[in-house]
Amino acid sequence: MKMRKSNVIYQKNKKSGVVYAYEDHPYWDSEKKQSRSKRKLLGKVDPLTGDIIPTRERKVKETLNQTTIDQATKRTTNLFDAGKIINKVLVFFRLFMCETIAKRVISILLIAVGLPNSRVVELTGLCDKSVCTLKKGLEIRELDSMFHVAGGGRKRKLSNVEGLVIEEVNTGNFHSHQQIADMIHEKYGIKVSLPVIGRLLKKTELGA
């Protein structure tokens, strides 16, 4: 293995902006029949003087590791913020569909982009079994059943205006269940009990 004259090369860390200097030793690899090189860290470059400040390679690795940790922390923070965003999307979807279907639609999107089941459960409020069923349905391309909600019985009083009422509560200034009940009666002509208002509030930003 014949070594050639070494060169100094410079490489900038895109995350930190620090420029590092390396001693590059080109050589010919007779086994692979191609030119290769070995690099040795010399240090980081002073941005003002251009001088190379000797540093240990371990220190550079620690800096890079810290950058990775910071990025992971930022991603985690963004995921926590996603909960607030999805809650607002759910409120909007309830204007056009029932809550169960709204949650399924969002869950399907989250599954499609690769979020784990546990995170989908946390963000949408669906149970783990429901999320697993949706995931399996996506895998076998059985989508029709995902948008069907079984059940019957008496229609809820607020079923046609629930989304509008939720939006009103989120943007209004109500201090009691009775005030909300009075608003619904006055605006939509529907009388509802206070327990119904309590269940309704669980679907709003106040109950999130």
LUMDREN-732670 format. One record per residue (C-alpha): residue number from 0; residue in three letters; x, y, z. Coordinates in steps of 0.1 Angstrom, whole numbers. Layout:
N
NUM|Ala|X|Y|Z $
...
//
This chain:
208
0|Met|0|0|0 $
1|Lys|17|32|-12 $
2|Met|7|64|6 $
3|Arg|7|97|-13 $
4|Lys|13|133|0 $
5|Ser|-15|143|24 $
6|Asn|-39|173|18 $
7|Val|-59|193|42 $
8|Ile|-97|194|34 $
9|Tyr|-124|213|51 $
10|Gln|-160|202|59 $
11|Lys|-188|223|73 $
12|Asn|-213|209|98 $
13|Lys|-247|220|83 $
14|Lys|-264|220|117 $
15|Ser|-239|239|138 $
16|Gly|-222|259|110 $
17|Val|-187|249|124 $
18|Val|-160|241|98 $
19|Tyr|-137|212|106 $
20|Ala|-103|206|90 $
21|Tyr|-92|170|82 $
22|Glu|-58|156|70 $
23|Asp|-66|136|39 $
24|His|-42|107|30 $
25|Pro|-50|94|-5 $
26|Tyr|-36|59|-13 $
27|Trp|-41|32|-39 $
28|Asp|-60|1|-28 $
29|Ser|-44|-27|-47 $
30|Glu|-71|-52|-37 $
31|Lys|-100|-31|-49 $
32|Lys|-80|-15|-77 $
33|Gln|-92|20|-68 $
34|Ser|-80|51|-51 $
35|Arg|-90|54|-14 $
36|Ser|-83|79|13 $
37|Lys|-79|81|51 $
38|Arg|-89|112|70 $
39|Lys|-76|124|104 $
40|Leu|-93|152|123 $
41|Leu|-70|182|128 $
42|Gly|-95|206|145 $
43|Lys|-121|232|138 $
44|Val|-114|264|118 $
45|Asp|-115|298|135 $
46|Pro|-141|318|115 $
47|Leu|-122|351|121 $
48|Thr|-86|341|116 $
49|Gly|-90|309|95 $
50|Asp|-66|291|119 $
51|Ile|-71|255|127 $
52|Ile|-78|250|164 $
53|Pro|-68|215|174 $
54|Thr|-97|195|190 $
55|Arg|-103|159|199 $
56|Glu|-125|139|176 $
57|Arg|-144|127|206 $
58|Lys|-155|163|213 $
59|Val|-168|166|177 $
60|Lys|-188|134|181 $
61|Glu|-203|147|213 $
62|Thr|-213|178|195 $
63|Leu|-229|158|167 $
64|Asn|-247|136|192 $
65|Gln|-261|166|210 $
66|Thr|-274|180|177 $
67|Thr|-292|147|171 $
68|Ile|-307|148|206 $
69|Asp|-319|184|201 $
70|Gln|-335|174|168 $
71|Ala|-353|144|184 $
72|Thr|-365|167|212 $
73|Lys|-378|192|186 $
74|Arg|-397|164|168 $
75|Thr|-412|152|200 $
76|Thr|-424|188|208 $
77|Asn|-440|190|174 $
78|Leu|-458|158|180 $
79|Phe|-473|171|213 $
80|Asp|-484|202|194 $
81|Ala|-500|180|168 $
82|Gly|-526|170|194 $
83|Lys|-540|205|195 $
84|Ile|-541|207|157 $
85|Ile|-559|174|153 $
86|Asn|-585|184|180 $
87|Lys|-593|215|159 $
88|Val|-596|194|127 $
89|Leu|-620|170|146 $
90|Val|-641|200|156 $
91|Phe|-643|210|119 $
92|Phe|-650|175|106 $
93|Arg|-679|172|131 $
94|Leu|-697|199|111 $
95|Phe|-701|173|82 $
96|Met|-700|139|98 $
97|Cys|-704|121|131 $
98|Glu|-675|120|156 $
99|Thr|-667|84|151 $
100|Ile|-663|88|113 $
101|Ala|-642|120|119 $
102|Lys|-618|101|141 $
103|Arg|-616|73|117 $
104|Val|-607|96|88 $
105|Ile|-579|112|108 $
106|Ser|-567|79|120 $
107|Ile|-565|65|85 $
108|Leu|-543|95|75 $
109|Leu|-520|91|105 $
110|Ile|-516|54|98 $
111|Ala|-509|61|62 $
112|Val|-480|84|70 $
113|Gly|-465|57|93 $
114|Leu|-474|68|129 $
115|Pro|-474|39|154 $
116|Asn|-508|27|167 $
117|Ser|-501|40|202 $
118|Arg|-496|75|188 $
119|Val|-527|73|167 $
120|Val|-547|63|198 $
121|Glu|-533|92|217 $
122|Leu|-540|118|191 $
123|Thr|-575|107|180 $
124|Gly|-590|91|211 $
125|Leu|-599|59|193 $
126|Cys|-592|26|212 $
127|Asp|-563|4|203 $
128|Lys|-586|-23|189 $
129|Ser|-603|2|165 $
130|Val|-569|15|153 $
131|Cys|-557|-21|146 $
132|Thr|-589|-28|127 $
133|Leu|-584|3|105 $
134|Lys|-548|-6|99 $
135|Lys|-558|-41|89 $
136|Gly|-585|-27|66 $
137|Leu|-559|-5|49 $
138|Glu|-536|-35|44 $
139|Ile|-563|-56|26 $
140|Arg|-578|-25|9 $
141|Glu|-612|-29|26 $
142|Leu|-622|8|29 $
143|Asp|-660|8|26 $
144|Ser|-666|-7|61 $
145|Met|-644|20|77 $
146|Phe|-670|47|69 $
147|His|-700|28|82 $
148|Val|-712|33|118 $
149|Ala|-735|7|132 $
150|Gly|-763|15|156 $
151|Gly|-798|28|157 $
152|Gly|-823|40|182 $
153|Arg|-836|75|189 $
154|Lys|-818|103|171 $
155|Arg|-800|127|194 $
156|Lys|-815|161|197 $
157|Leu|-783|179|187 $
158|Ser|-772|155|160 $
159|Asn|-779|180|132 $
160|Val|-764|211|149 $
161|Glu|-738|195|172 $
162|Gly|-708|208|151 $
163|Leu|-722|243|151 $
164|Val|-729|243|188 $
165|Ile|-693|231|195 $
166|Glu|-679|258|174 $
167|Glu|-701|283|192 $
168|Val|-689|271|226 $
169|Asn|-653|272|215 $
170|Thr|-655|307|204 $
171|Gly|-680|321|229 $
172|Asn|-677|333|264 $
173|Phe|-699|309|285 $
174|His|-695|305|322 $
175|Ser|-720|277|330 $
176|His|-738|247|315 $
177|Gln|-771|266|319 $
178|Gln|-758|295|297 $
179|Ile|-750|270|269 $
180|Ala|-784|253|272 $
181|Asp|-801|287|270 $
182|Met|-780|296|239 $
183|Ile|-790|264|222 $
184|His|-827|269|230 $
185|Glu|-827|305|218 $
186|Lys|-806|299|187 $
187|Tyr|-818|265|175 $
188|Gly|-851|260|193 $
189|Ile|-839|228|211 $
190|Lys|-843|222|248 $
191|Val|-815|201|263 $
192|Ser|-807|190|298 $
193|Leu|-776|200|317 $
194|Pro|-761|164|316 $
195|Val|-763|166|278 $
196|Ile|-744|199|279 $
197|Gly|-718|181|301 $
198|Arg|-713|154|275 $
199|Leu|-712|180|248 $
200|Leu|-684|199|265 $
201|Lys|-662|168|265 $
202|Lys|-661|172|227 $
203|Thr|-650|209|228 $
204|Glu|-617|225|234 $
205|Leu|-628|232|270 $
206|Gly|-630|195|276 $
207|Ala|-599|185|257 $
//
